[in-house]
């Protein structure tokens, strides 16, 4: 079964949400239905980008 596809902008927004105070990575991943492994892979790929740079 194929997973949900996210755009680059959506991935960056999810990463920013994980960096906020009080937010745990586990909670953010559960909310957006992605694995922690996927979250860390996205962080390695897109961690330094801002949303306007992704376009």
N, CA, C and O atoms as a GROMACS GRO file, in nm:
protein
  220
    1UNK      N    1   0.084  -0.118   0.000
    1UNK     CA    2   0.000   0.000   0.000
    1UNK      C    3   0.089   0.124   0.000
    1UNK      O    4   0.182   0.136   0.080
    2UNK      N    5   0.059   0.216  -0.090
    2UNK     CA    6   0.138   0.338  -0.100
    2UNK      C    7   0.103   0.434   0.012
    2UNK      O    8  -0.012   0.443   0.056
    3UNK      N    9   0.203   0.506   0.058
    3UNK     CA   10   0.183   0.605   0.162
    3UNK      C   11   0.138   0.738   0.103
    3UNK      O   12   0.128   0.754  -0.018
    4UNK      N   13   0.112   0.831   0.192
    4UNK     CA   14   0.070   0.964   0.151
    4UNK      C   15   0.191   1.042   0.102
    4UNK      O   16   0.298   1.035   0.161
    5UNK      N   17   0.174   1.116  -0.005
    5UNK     CA   18   0.282   1.198  -0.059
    5UNK      C   19   0.268   1.340  -0.007
    5UNK      O   20   0.158   1.396  -0.007
    6UNK      N   21   0.377   1.398   0.035
    6UNK     CA   22   0.379   1.535   0.082
    6UNK      C   23   0.462   1.620  -0.012
    6UNK      O   24   0.561   1.573  -0.068
    7UNK      N   25   0.421   1.746  -0.031
    7UNK     CA   26   0.500   1.838  -0.111
    7UNK      C   27   0.619   1.884  -0.027
    7UNK      O   28   0.622   1.865   0.094
    8UNK      N   29   0.714   1.945  -0.092
    8UNK     CA   30   0.833   1.993  -0.022
    8UNK      C   31   0.794   2.098   0.083
    8UNK      O   32   0.850   2.101   0.193
    9UNK      N   33   0.698   2.184   0.051
    9UNK     CA   34   0.654   2.286   0.145
    9UNK      C   35   0.590   2.222   0.268
    9UNK      O   36   0.613   2.267   0.380
   10UNK      N   37   0.510   2.118   0.247
   10UNK     CA   38   0.445   2.051   0.359
   10UNK      C   39   0.549   1.983   0.449
   10UNK      O   40   0.536   1.985   0.572
   11UNK      N   41   0.650   1.925   0.390
   11UNK     CA   42   0.756   1.860   0.467
   11UNK      C   43   0.828   1.961   0.555
   11UNK      O   44   0.856   1.933   0.672
   12UNK      N   45   0.857   2.078   0.500
   12UNK     CA   46   0.927   2.181   0.577
   12UNK      C   47   0.840   2.233   0.690
   12UNK      O   48   0.890   2.259   0.799
   13UNK      N   49   0.710   2.249   0.665
   13UNK     CA   50   0.619   2.294   0.771
   13UNK      C   51   0.614   2.192   0.885
   13UNK      O   52   0.612   2.230   1.002
   14UNK      N   53   0.612   2.063   0.851
   14UNK     CA   54   0.611   1.959   0.953
   14UNK      C   55   0.741   1.963   1.033
   14UNK      O   56   0.738   1.947   1.156
   15UNK      N   57   0.854   1.984   0.966
   15UNK     CA   58   0.982   1.994   1.036
   15UNK      C   59   0.984   2.113   1.131
   15UNK      O   60   1.033   2.101   1.244
   16UNK      N   61   0.931   2.228   1.088
   16UNK     CA   62   0.927   2.347   1.173
   16UNK      C   63   0.839   2.322   1.295
   16UNK      O   64   0.870   2.368   1.405
   17UNK      N   65   0.730   2.249   1.276
   17UNK     CA   66   0.642   2.219   1.388
   17UNK      C   67   0.714   2.132   1.490
   17UNK      O   68   0.691   2.146   1.610
   18UNK      N   69   0.801   2.044   1.444
   18UNK     CA   70   0.878   1.959   1.534
   18UNK      C   71   0.985   2.034   1.611
   18UNK      O   72   1.030   1.987   1.716
   19UNK      N   73   1.026   2.150   1.562
   19UNK     CA   74   1.128   2.229   1.629
   19UNK      C   75   1.071   2.324   1.733
   19UNK      O   76   1.146   2.382   1.811
   20UNK      N   77   0.940   2.341   1.736
   20UNK     CA   78   0.878   2.433   1.831
   20UNK      C   79   0.895   2.382   1.973
   20UNK      O   80   0.907   2.262   1.997
   21UNK      N   81   0.894   2.474   2.066
   21UNK     CA   82   0.903   2.437   2.207
   21UNK      C   83   0.776   2.363   2.247
   21UNK      O   84   0.666   2.398   2.205
   22UNK      N   85   0.793   2.264   2.327
   22UNK     CA   86   0.678   2.189   2.379
   22UNK      C   87   0.630   2.080   2.285
   22UNK      O   88   0.549   1.996   2.325
   23UNK      N   89   0.678   2.080   2.162
   23UNK     CA   90   0.636   1.977   2.068
   23UNK      C   91   0.741   1.866   2.065
   23UNK      O   92   0.860   1.893   2.048
   24UNK      N   93   0.696   1.743   2.081
   24UNK     CA   94   0.790   1.632   2.069
   24UNK      C   95   0.780   1.576   1.928
   24UNK      O   96   0.676   1.585   1.863
   25UNK      N   97   0.888   1.519   1.883
   25UNK     CA   98   0.891   1.462   1.748
   25UNK      C   99   0.788   1.351   1.736
   25UNK      O  100   0.724   1.336   1.632
   26UNK      N  101   0.774   1.272   1.841
   26UNK     CA  102   0.677   1.162   1.839
   26UNK      C  103   0.536   1.215   1.818
   26UNK      O  104   0.461   1.158   1.739
   27UNK      N  105   0.500   1.321   1.887
   27UNK     CA  106   0.366   1.378   1.874
   27UNK      C  107   0.342   1.435   1.734
   27UNK      O  108   0.236   1.416   1.676
   28UNK      N  109   0.442   1.505   1.681
   28UNK     CA  110   0.430   1.563   1.547
   28UNK      C  111   0.416   1.453   1.443
   28UNK      O  112   0.334   1.464   1.352
   29UNK      N  113   0.494   1.348   1.456
   29UNK     CA  114   0.488   1.237   1.361
   29UNK      C  115   0.353   1.167   1.368
   29UNK      O  116   0.296   1.132   1.265
   30UNK      N  117   0.302   1.148   1.488
   30UNK     CA  118   0.172   1.083   1.504
   30UNK      C  119   0.061   1.169   1.444
   30UNK      O  120  -0.030   1.116   1.380
   31UNK      N  121   0.069   1.300   1.464
   31UNK     CA  122  -0.033   1.392   1.413
   31UNK      C  123  -0.038   1.390   1.260
   31UNK      O  124  -0.146   1.397   1.200
   32UNK      N  125   0.079   1.382   1.196
   32UNK     CA  126   0.086   1.388   1.050
   32UNK      C  127   0.100   1.250   0.985
   32UNK      O  128   0.113   1.239   0.863
   33UNK      N  129   0.096   1.146   1.068
   33UNK     CA  130   0.100   1.007   1.022
   33UNK      C  131   0.225   0.978   0.939
   33UNK      O  132   0.217   0.920   0.830
   34UNK      N  133   0.340   1.018   0.991
   34UNK     CA  134   0.468   0.981   0.931
   34UNK      C  135   0.552   0.914   1.039
   34UNK      O  136   0.531   0.938   1.158
   35UNK      N  137   0.645   0.831   1.000
   35UNK     CA  138   0.730   0.764   1.096
   35UNK      C  139   0.841   0.858   1.141
   35UNK      O  140   0.872   0.957   1.074
   36UNK      N  141   0.899   0.826   1.256
   36UNK     CA  142   1.011   0.908   1.304
   36UNK      C  143   1.130   0.896   1.210
   36UNK      O  144   1.206   0.992   1.193
   37UNK      N  145   1.146   0.782   1.149
   37UNK     CA  146   1.255   0.763   1.053
   37UNK      C  147   1.237   0.858   0.934
   37UNK      O  148   1.333   0.919   0.888
   38UNK      N  149   1.114   0.871   0.886
   38UNK     CA  150   1.085   0.963   0.776
   38UNK      C  151   1.112   1.107   0.818
   38UNK      O  152   1.169   1.185   0.742
   39UNK      N  153   1.070   1.142   0.940
   39UNK     CA  154   1.093   1.277   0.991
   39UNK      C  155   1.241   1.311   0.992
   39UNK      O  156   1.280   1.419   0.948
   40UNK      N  157   1.325   1.219   1.040
   40UNK     CA  158   1.468   1.246   1.047
   40UNK      C  159   1.532   1.248   0.908
   40UNK      O  160   1.628   1.320   0.885
   41UNK      N  161   1.479   1.169   0.814
   41UNK     CA  162   1.529   1.173   0.677
   41UNK      C  163   1.497   1.308   0.615
   41UNK      O  164   1.583   1.369   0.550
   42UNK      N  165   1.374   1.357   0.635
   42UNK     CA  166   1.337   1.489   0.584
   42UNK      C  167   1.424   1.596   0.648
   42UNK      O  168   1.465   1.690   0.580
   43UNK      N  169   1.452   1.583   0.777
   43UNK     CA  170   1.533   1.682   0.847
   43UNK      C  171   1.674   1.688   0.787
   43UNK      O  172   1.731   1.796   0.774
   44UNK      N  173   1.728   1.572   0.752
   44UNK     CA  174   1.860   1.568   0.690
   44UNK      C  175   1.857   1.633   0.551
   44UNK      O  176   1.953   1.699   0.512
   45UNK      N  177   1.748   1.614   0.477
   45UNK     CA  178   1.737   1.668   0.341
   45UNK      C  179   1.698   1.816   0.340
   45UNK      O  180   1.758   1.894   0.266
   46UNK      N  181   1.600   1.854   0.420
   46UNK     CA  182   1.539   1.987   0.411
   46UNK      C  183   1.556   2.070   0.536
   46UNK      O  184   1.496   2.177   0.546
   47UNK      N  185   1.636   2.027   0.631
   47UNK     CA  186   1.644   2.091   0.762
   47UNK      C  187   1.683   2.238   0.759
   47UNK      O  188   1.635   2.315   0.841
   48UNK      N  189   1.768   2.278   0.667
   48UNK     CA  190   1.816   2.415   0.665
   48UNK      C  191   1.736   2.505   0.571
   48UNK      O  192   1.760   2.625   0.567
   49UNK      N  193   1.642   2.450   0.498
   49UNK     CA  194   1.565   2.529   0.402
   49UNK      C  195   1.449   2.600   0.469
   49UNK      O  196   1.392   2.551   0.567
   50UNK      N  197   1.415   2.715   0.418
   50UNK     CA  198   1.292   2.785   0.454
   50UNK      C  199   1.188   2.755   0.347
   50UNK      O  200   1.223   2.709   0.238
   51UNK      N  201   1.064   2.781   0.376
   51UNK     CA  202   0.956   2.747   0.282
   51UNK      C  203   0.972   2.821   0.150
   51UNK      O  204   0.949   2.762   0.045
   52UNK      N  205   1.011   2.948   0.154
   52UNK     CA  206   1.026   3.023   0.029
   52UNK      C  207   1.146   2.976  -0.053
   52UNK      O  208   1.148   2.996  -0.175
   53UNK      N  209   1.245   2.914   0.009
   53UNK     CA  210   1.360   2.860  -0.062
   53UNK      C  211   1.328   2.728  -0.131
   53UNK      O  212   1.400   2.688  -0.223
   54UNK      N  213   1.225   2.661  -0.088
   54UNK     CA  214   1.192   2.530  -0.144
   54UNK      C  215   1.138   2.540  -0.285
   54UNK      O  216   1.145   2.442  -0.360
   55UNK      N  217   1.086   2.653  -0.322
   55UNK     CA  218   1.027   2.669  -0.455
   55UNK      C  219   1.130   2.695  -0.556
   55UNK      O  220   1.099   2.711  -0.674
   0.00000   0.00000   0.00000
